Amino acid sequence: MCELLGLCFNTEVSVHLAFSGLKAGAMKNPDGWGVVWYDEYGTQIVKESRPADRSRLAISFLEHIGARSRIFVSHIRRSTTGAVGYVNTHPFYRRFDQKTWVFAHNGTIDPSQLNFPSREFSPIGETDSELVFCGLLSWLSHSGIQLTGRNDFILLHEKLREINRSGELNLIFSDGRHLFVYHDRSGHVGLHFLLRQAPYKVVKLRGQYLTINLAEVIDPEERGYIVASEPLSNENWNRVKLGQLLIFSEGKSIFMSESE
């Protein structure tokens, strides 16, 4: 079914706890994992076409790579279209409009029903997911939409709903400044979000017999949103509405569309 993860905070944070929760779903999603983040050196991506819970690289990422960013996008894969392999492993990325865009998808889309105005961007792999990503960037380029304000966000929502008519569409993607989140109109799999801010408390993490006092490990100034297919803790997670687009920036919610 694949699972998605996205973070958007007001300051640079670690993805350690959230990725640990995502990794708990790796047994059902054994065909690859990936994490993308933005730092002072540019866009960083680590991904691998093997189960995250049996990957030395995933363990190394959690224990030794001190990745910190305001935005993270992550994915664990169960293949439906496209072979198991690096080029078909999410997240995907492309340069467009002087930004690096990253994209992760859950669901299955019928490519024959997609309607994009141009093919400025082409997939490298074989997945319907990457085809949607390339088509969406081509549409943005053709339309001249800058995604800087409410009117542009409404047009993006309309385009995503159009794509959604071709199949199942749960998305998390980013341009390095915004985190865009869209939930499938039929409720495929599910998508949840959490506002994490002080005062922090003791929480139980998903898939583990581990409780942790967040106040001991998180800077009290950190504030932001976590989005995931499944709640990653026993905190007060909210469901994204069917067919809804959420947009976050600098740890704030800046746009919430109406549901389908």
C-alpha positions in Angstrom: 0.0 0.0 0.0 3.0 2.3 0.5 3.3 4.9 3.3 4.1 8.6 3.2 5.8 10.9 5.7 6.3 14.7 5.6 7.6 17.2 8.1 7.4 21.0 7.9 8.8 23.0 10.9 9.7 26.6 11.8 13.4 25.6 12.4 15.7 22.7 11.4 14.7 19.5 13.1 15.7 15.9 13.1 13.5 13.2 11.3 14.8 10.5 13.7 11.6 9.8 15.7 9.2 10.2 12.8 11.2 8.0 10.5 11.4 5.3 13.2 7.6 5.3 13.2 7.4 5.1 9.5 9.9 2.2 9.4 7.5 0.2 11.6 5.4 -0.3 8.5 8.3 -1.7 6.4 7.2 -5.3 6.7 4.1 -4.5 4.7 6.0 -2.2 2.4 9.2 -4.1 1.6 10.2 -2.8 -1.8 12.1 0.4 -1.0 12.5 3.4 1.2 13.7 7.0 0.8 14.2 10.3 2.6 14.7 13.7 1.1 15.6 16.9 3.0 16.9 20.4 2.2 20.0 21.9 3.9 22.6 24.5 3.4 24.3 22.4 0.7 21.2 21.8 -1.4 18.8 18.9 -1.6 19.9 15.6 -0.1 18.3 12.3 -0.9 18.9 8.8 0.6 17.0 5.9 -0.9 17.3 2.2 -1.5 15.2 -0.5 -3.1 15.1 -2.9 -0.1 13.1 -3.1 3.1 13.8 -0.2 5.5 13.6 -2.5 8.5 16.4 -4.7 7.1 18.6 -2.0 5.7 22.0 -1.1 7.1 21.7 2.2 5.3 18.4 3.0 7.0 19.9 2.1 10.4 23.0 4.3 9.5 20.7 7.1 8.5 18.9 7.0 11.8 22.0 6.6 14.0 24.8 8.4 12.3 23.6 10.9 9.7 22.7 14.1 11.6 20.2 15.2 9.0 18.4 18.4 10.1 16.0 20.4 7.9 12.8 22.4 8.0 11.2 20.0 5.5 11.5 16.3 5.0 9.7 14.0 2.6 9.9 10.2 3.0 8.3 7.1 1.6 8.3 3.3 2.1 7.2 1.3 -1.0 5.1 -1.6 -1.9 5.3 -1.9 -5.6 2.2 -1.9 -7.8 3.6 -0.5 -11.1 7.2 -0.7 -12.0 9.8 -3.2 -10.9 11.6 -3.1 -7.6 14.7 -0.9 -8.2 16.3 2.4 -7.4 14.8 4.4 -10.3 11.3 3.4 -9.1 11.9 4.1 -5.5 10.3 7.3 -4.0 10.8 10.2 -3.4 11.5 11.4 -6.9 13.1 14.8 -7.6 13.5 17.3 -10.4 14.8 20.8 -10.9 12.2 23.3 -12.0 11.8 27.1 -11.7 15.2 27.3 -9.9 14.0 24.9 -7.2 14.4 21.3 -6.5 11.0 19.6 -6.3 10.5 16.3 -4.4 7.5 14.0 -4.7 6.1 10.9 -3.1 2.8 9.1 -4.0 0.6 6.4 -2.5 -2.0 4.8 -4.8 -2.4 3.6 -8.4 -3.2 5.9 -11.3 -4.3 4.8 -14.8 -1.8 6.6 -17.1 -4.1 6.4 -20.1 -6.6 8.7 -18.4 -4.1 11.5 -17.6 -4.3 14.7 -19.5 -1.3 17.0 -19.3 -0.6 19.9 -21.8 3.0 19.1 -22.5 5.8 16.7 -21.8 8.6 19.0 -20.6 9.5 16.5 -17.9 9.9 12.7 -18.6 10.0 9.8 -16.2 13.3 7.9 -15.7 11.6 4.9 -14.2 8.4 2.9 -14.9 6.0 4.0 -12.2 2.7 5.8 -12.6 3.8 7.9 -9.6 6.8 9.5 -11.4 4.6 10.0 -14.5 2.2 12.0 -12.4 5.0 14.0 -10.9 6.5 14.8 -14.3 3.1 15.7 -15.7 2.3 18.0 -12.7 5.6 19.9 -13.2 4.9 20.1 -17.0 1.5 21.6 -16.2 3.0 24.1 -13.8 5.5 25.2 -16.4 2.9 25.4 -19.2 0.4 27.3 -17.0 2.9 29.7 -15.5 1.4 29.2 -12.0 3.9 30.2 -9.3 2.2 28.7 -6.3 2.7 31.8 -4.2 -0.8 32.6 -3.1 -4.4 31.4 -2.5 -5.6 31.7 -6.1 -2.7 29.5 -7.3 -3.3 27.0 -4.5 -6.9 26.7 -5.6 -5.9 26.0 -9.2 -3.4 23.4 -7.9 -6.2 21.8 -5.9 -8.4 21.6 -9.0 -5.6 20.0 -11.0 -5.0 17.4 -8.3 -8.7 16.5 -8.1 -8.6 16.1 -11.9 -5.7 13.7 -11.6 -7.5 11.9 -8.8 -10.3 10.9 -11.2 -7.8 8.6 -12.9 -7.2 6.5 -9.7 -5.9 6.7 -6.2 -3.9 9.7 -5.2 -2.2 10.4 -1.9 0.6 12.9 -2.3 3.3 14.6 -0.3 5.6 16.9 -2.3 7.7 20.0 -1.8 9.6 22.8 -3.5 11.8 23.4 -0.6 9.7 26.1 0.9 6.2 24.6 1.0 5.0 21.1 2.0 2.0 20.1 -0.2 -0.3 17.3 1.0 -3.2 15.9 -0.9 -5.5 13.1 0.3 -7.3 10.7 -2.1 -11.0 11.6 -2.6 -12.1 8.0 -1.9 -10.0 7.8 1.3 -7.5 5.2 -0.1 -5.3 4.0 2.8 -5.6 7.3 4.8 -3.6 10.4 5.6 -3.1 12.1 9.0 -1.5 15.2 10.3 -0.2 16.4 13.7 0.7 19.9 15.0 3.6 19.2 17.3 4.4 22.1 19.6 5.3 22.8 23.3 4.4 21.9 25.9 5.7 18.4 25.0 4.7 15.3 26.8 5.5 11.6 27.2 4.3 9.7 24.1 4.3 6.1 22.9 5.8 5.6 19.4 4.1 3.4 16.8 5.1 -0.2 16.5 7.4 0.0 19.5 7.2 -0.7 23.3 8.9 2.6 23.6 7.6 5.7 25.4 9.6 8.9 25.2 9.5 12.2 26.9 9.5 14.7 24.0 10.4 17.5 26.4 13.8 15.9 27.0 14.7 15.5 23.3 13.0 18.4 21.5 13.8 22.1 21.6 10.8 23.9 23.1 11.0 26.5 20.3 10.3 23.8 17.6 6.8 24.0 16.2 5.5 22.4 13.1 3.5 19.7 11.3 4.0 16.0 10.7 2.0 14.2 8.0 1.8 10.4 7.7 -0.3 7.7 6.2 -0.6 6.1 9.7 -0.4 8.0 13.1 3.2 7.5 14.3 2.4 8.0 18.0 -0.5 8.1 20.5 -0.7 11.9 20.1 -3.7 13.8 18.9 -3.5 13.1 15.1 -6.1 14.5 12.7 -7.4 12.9 9.5 -6.9 14.9 6.3 -10.3 15.2 4.7 -11.2 13.3 1.5 -10.0 15.2 -1.6 -8.4 17.9 0.5 -5.2 19.9 -0.2 -3.1 21.1 2.8 -0.1 23.4 2.4 2.4 24.2 5.1 5.3 26.6 5.2 7.8 27.5 8.0 5.9 25.3 10.4 2.5 27.0 9.8 -0.6 25.9 7.9 -1.1 28.4 5.1 -3.8 26.8 3.1 -6.6 24.2 3.7 -8.9 23.5 0.8 -12.5 22.3 1.1 -12.8 18.6 0.9 -14.2 16.7 -2.1 
